[in-house]
Amino acid sequence: MGVPSRELIRADVAESLGESPDDLTDDENLLDRGLDSIRIMTLVEKWRRDGYHADFLDLAENPTVAGWESVLRRS
């Protein structure tokens, strides 16, 4: 299916945090914004259901919207 767009990644993360996508920057550390391992796992499961290959450890090591787009592109 390819890679989710940066906008989709940002929107999904923002929804998980209860924030507006406009409040998140591409290079902001999402862990510092309050994204914890449970929320990351929830996003991984959602993206897998949507047909994207997502790996928890890779995402946890690169906790930015831009980093996640890059990780998902390599998967």
N, C-alpha and C positions, 0 to 999 in steps of 0.2 A: 504494500500500500504506500510505501514511501515514508516520508518524515512529516510529523505535524509541523505546521507553520509556527514561526516565532510568536505570532499573534495568538494562535491557539494555545501554545504552551503558556504564554503570559496570562491568558484568560482563565485557563484551568487552575493555574497556581493562585491567581487572585481570588477565584471562587473558593478555593480551599482555605485561604487565609481570611476570607470575608472582607476583601478589599476590592477596590476598583483596579482594573488592568492598567489604567493610566498612572497609578501610583507606583508601579514597578518599573525599574529600569532594566536594561538588558544585562548589565554587568554587576548588579547588586547581589550580594550574598543572601540567598533565600533563607538560609539557616538563621542569619541575623534578623530576618524579618519575622521569624517565628515558625517557619516550616520545619516540622519535626519528622522523625522517621515514620511515624504512623501516616502522616499526610503524604509523604513521599511514596510509601507503599500503596496508598489509595490511588495516587496518580499513576503509578506503574500499572496497577490492575486496570484502571480505566483505559489507559493507552493501549494495553494489550488487547482488551476487549474491542477497541476500535481498530485493531489490526496493526498497530505499531509495535516494533520490538523495543522494549524498555527494560533496563537492568538496574535494580536498586543500587548496587554498589557503584556503578558508573555514574549514576545521577548524584549520589551522595558525595562523591569525590569532586564533582563539578557543579556546585550549587548556585548556578546563575541561569537565567533564561537563555542567554547566548551559549553557555556551556552545555546546557541540555540539548539545544538544537544541534550542536556539533556532535555530541555523544550519540544522539538518535540518528543522525545522518551517517555515522560510521557503522551503526548496527546493521 
